[in-house]
Each structure stands twice: as C-alpha cells, then as structure tokens.
C-alpha cells in the first residue's frame, strides 16, 4: 500500500472509530437519564463516560493530524 493510500485508510478508520465512540457516549447519556435514582450505576456510567471522552479526544487529535497531512500531500 502506498504511503498516501495508507494515510487515507488510517484517516477513514479513525473517523469511523470516532463516530462509534460518539455513539457510545450518546448511549451512556441516555442511560444516565434512566438510572437517575441508582447512584452506584450513575458512578459507573460517569467513569465509563470519562474514558470514552478521553478516547474521543485522542481520535479527534489524530483526525486533525491526518487531515493536515492529506492537505499537505494534495498541495505537493
């Protein structure tokens, strides 16, 4: 696989992973509404949400890097 094609592949895979992570975050937010009364479940969901937010942030940073590299390759 050529370097440019490999970069596009990684970009698309990261973009799909970010979309899945965002969907998981939205699912947890829906669950939090259901489990308002259960404090132990709320804490568990809050921990899971922290992890998913960190993962989403990492995906977003990687996506920005890939976008910048792809733009540089297009200019060259």
Secondary structure, 3 states (H helix, E strand, C coil): CCHHHHHHHHHHHHHHHHHHHHHHHHHHHHHHHHCCCCHHHHHHHHHHHHHHHHHHHHHHHHHHHHHHHHHHHHHC
